[in-house]
Amino acid sequence: MVTAKVWVLKKHFEGFPKTSDFDLKKIELPNLKDGELLLESVFLSVDPYMRPYSRRDMKEGDIMIGTQVARVVESKNPAFSVGAFVVARSGWRTHFISDGKGLQLLPSSWPESLPKSLALGTVGMPGLTAYFGLLEVCKMKPGETVLVNAAAGAVGSVVGQLAKIGGGKVVGCAGSDDKVAYLKKIGFDEAFNYKTVPSLDEALRKASPDGYDCFFDNVGGEFTSIAITQMKKYGRIAVCGAISQYNDSVPQKGNYVQVPMIFKELRMEGFIVTRWDNRREEGLKALLKWVMEGKVKCHEQVTEGFENMPTAFIGMLKGENLGKAIVKV
């Protein structure tokens, strides 16, 4: 019998999550039935979406939602051999049993030299979010100027690099000087620390005096209210996230967007990456190719130890990570 460790949501978050909102438990797993397989988590992901989705989809006492790269350690399912690696949406657990449904094998073309944790980041859901958000929602064209906030995060850093591949000019902002230096290192044309500029409006104007064709928004709130006034006519805004609002106990009262949207004839569209699940293979193939060619660079913030899942999650929400936040079991 295998004993799995799991993190459960002890108490729904009020304001910013606390370590006391989680509880570490042990679960005895039963023996495998025909068609089942036993998996062991190797890397687990912590992502901003977990904050709002936990309120929407979870009850107190549920195992915390999330995705992992896991290794098959025992199998009674002919589709999955022992030693194979999969991406699974099985929550914060060290071991779990699956009937194989919903498991995604790592691509057969995955090179041995490439960390498998990238299947949770650049060559996974965050990378696909950047890929489809930029290409299908923003519909960026060569020569256009793209604005990305939270640009040093798992999604934003890929958005900027894909925009460069597509022949665009990219402006990014982040919350520390180290992150700004990283953005410039991976090819952003302009980057600034939004926490230290005297005026966000002036910083955006200085970075692109002619305005912005595309805005990939991961933050929402006040940033969006200011950025939307600097969009070019017929500009497109992809609303991917609203991390500035996830931990608010009282909803923010923001500016109204209708006037700039009308006069500039803007298009603003929210999206969730699962809309393109039928094109997942296309996106992963392109991202893997660009990573292997060195056109898309990856950075991971790795926390060691399953017991540190809540700490890694809270740190990510505070913006302590550069690139993708990962927990190594």
N, C-alpha and C positions, 0 to 999 in steps of 0.2 A: 504493500500500500504506500502511496505517495502522499506526503503532507504538503499542501500548498499554503503559501503565505499570501494574504490578500489585504488590501487597504480598503476599508469601507468608509462611506460618508456618514460620520457619526451625527453631525449636525449641519443643516443647511447654512451656507455662508451668509453672514450678516456683515456687509461692508467687505473689507479685505479678508480673504481666507486666513485662518490660523491653524497651526499644527494640531491644536486641540479639537479641531473640527473633523479630524480623521481618527480612525482606530485600526490598528494592525491586528489581524486575526489569523488563525490557522484553520484549514479545512482539510479533512481526510478525503481523498479522492477514491472512488470505487475502482474495481478492476474493469478493464476495457471489455466492451461488447463488440461483436462483429460489426465492422464498418466504422469503428471509432479509432482515434489516435490520441496519444498523450503528448503534450507539448510543454517545453520548458522555455520560458521567456529569457532572452539574451539581452535585448535592449528594449526599453520602454520610452514612450514619447510623453512629454508634457506640452500642452498647447493651450493658447488663449480660449479656444472654443469651449473647453471643459468648464470654464467658469459660468457662462450663461446656460449651457446645455444641462449642467447638473441641476439647476433650479427647474428647468423645463421638463426634464426626462427622468429624474431620479427621485427616489424616496429615501428618507434617512434610514440607514442600515444597508443600503445597496452597495455593491462593490463599485468603486469609482470607475467611471468610464475612461476609455483610452485604448491606444493601439500599441502593439509590440511587434518586434521581430522575434520569432520563436523557432526553436529547433525541435524536430520530431524525434522523440526518444523511444517511443514504442508505437507500433502501428498494426491495426487489424483492418486497415483500409487500403486497398491495392493502389489507389491514386496517390498515396503519400508514403514514400519510403523513409525508413529511419535515417536520420542525418540531414534530411532536407530542411530548408529554411523557408518560413512563410511569414507573411504579414497578416496579423489577426487583430480584430477589434474586440478583444476579450477583457478589457479593463485592467486594473492594477493588480496583477497576480503573477506569482512565480511559475505556477504550473496550472494547466487546465486540460480538460478532455473536450474533444470536438468530434463531430460527425463528418467534418470536412467542408461543410457548407460555409461559404463566406471567407474561407481561407484563400489567400492569394500567394502562390508560389513565387519566390524571387525569379526574375527573368532568367532563362537558361543562358543568356549572353552576359550575365553578371560576372565581371572579372574577379578573380581571387584577390587581386591587389586593392580592390575597392571595399571600404568598410561597409558591412551589411547594415549598419545603423543608418546609412544614407537612404535606405528604403522607407525611413520615417521622416525624411526631410527633403533634400533637394530632388531625390529620385523617388518621391513618395507623395503623400497628400499635399504638403506645403508647396512642393515644386509644381504639382498639377494645378493647384490653386493659382499660382503665378502664371502658368502657361495659358490656361483657359481664360483667366480674368483679363490678361493683357490682350490676347489674340481675339477672343470671342466677345468680351464685354467692352473693353476699350477700343478694340479694332484698330490698334496702332498701325500707322503707316510710316514708311521710311521718311526721315527728315522732321518728324514731329517731336515735340518736347513733352516728356513724361515726368510727372511729379509723383514721388513715392514717400509716404511717411512710415514710421517704424521700419525704416529702410534697412537696418542692420539685423532685422529679425529673420526668421526662417523663410517667410514668404517674401518680404520686401527685398531682401538681398538677391533673390532669384529674379524678381520682377525687373529690377534695374539691369541685371546682366542680360536678360532676354531682350529687353528694349534696346540695348546696345547691339546685340546680334542682329536685331531687326532694323538697324540703321537709325535709331532715334537718339536724341539728346536726353540725358537723365539727370534729374535733380532729386536728391534724397535728403531727408533729415533724420536725425537720431538723437538720443539723449545723453551722449557723452563724447568727449573729444576722441577717445580711443575708437569708438564706433565710427565717427566721422572719418578718421584716418583709414579705417578698414574700407569704408565705402569708396574712398578715392583709390585705394589699392586695387579694388576689384573693378574699377573702370567707370564709376559715376563721374559725370562731367562736373557737377557741383554738389557740395554737401555741406551741411551746417548743423550745429548743435542747437536745437530749438529751445533748450533750457537756458542758454547763455546769451542768445541774441537779444538786443534791446527791444526789437520789434519784429514779430513774426511776419507781419505784412511787408515790412521793408526788406527783410531777409529773402522772402519769396520773390519780391520784385527785382532785387539785385541779382539773384540767381538766374532769373529769366525775365528780362525787361519786357519782352514781347508777350509774356503770359504762357499758358499751358494748354496743350491740345488734349492731353490725357492726365487724369488724376487717379492713381490707385490708392484708395483710402483704407487704411488699416486701423485708424484711430478714432475718427468721428469727433464730436464735440466742438470745442472752440476752434481747433485747427481747421476743420472742414468749413466752418462759417467764414473764416478768413480766406482760405484757399479758393473757395468757389467764386469769390469776386475777381480772381485773377485768371480765370479760365478764358481761353479764346472763344470766339464765336463758333458754335457747333461743337464745342468740346464735349468729351465723354468722361464720365466719372464712374469707376467701378467700386462699389461699396462692398468691401471684403470683410471688414471688421470694425469694431467700435470699442477698442480696448480702454479708451479714456472713460468709458461709462460703465464697464462691467461690474465695478466694485462700488458703485454709488448706492448709498442707502436711500437717498432722495433723488429722483430723476432731475437731470440738468434742464434748465430752461435756455435753450439756444436761440440763436438768431433764426429768422425765417429765410428760406432759400428761394422762395418763389420769384422775387424780383430779378436777381441775377440770372436765374434759370430762364425766365421769359425773355429778357433783353438780349441774352447771349445765345438763346435757343440751345440750351445744354441738354444732354441726355445723362441721367443718373440712374444706375441700375444696381440693385443688390443681387448677390449671387452666392450659391453654395456649390462647391466643386462637384458634388455628387450628380449634378445635372448632366455632366459629361461622362458618367460611368461607362457608357457604351464606347467611348473613345479613349479609355484609360490606357490601353496598350500603346496607342499612337503617342500619347503624351510622354509616357515613361520611356519609350524607345528614343524619342527626340532628346529628352533630358539626359538619359544615360550617355547618348552619343556626344552631347556637348560637354558633359563632365569629363569623359574620356579624352576628348580633344583639348581639354584645358580652357574651353571657352566659357564654361561656368565653373566658378570656384566655390568650394564649400567650406564652411566653418561650423564646428560643433562645440557646444558647451556641455561637456560630459560630467555628470555627477555619478560617483561610484556608490553602489549599494542600494538594494531595494528598500531598505529601511529609510532612505533619504528621499523617497518619492514626494512627500508633502513639501519638504524644504525646496526641492528643485522646482516644483510647481509654483510655489509662492515666489521664489526668486525670479522665475520667468515672468510672472505677472508684474513684478516690480521693475522689469527691464534689465535684470542683471546679466542676461545671456547675450552673447554675441553669436549670431547665427542660430542654429537649431539647438534647442535644449533637449538633452537625451539623458536617460538614466541607464547605466550599465549594471546589470544584476550581479 
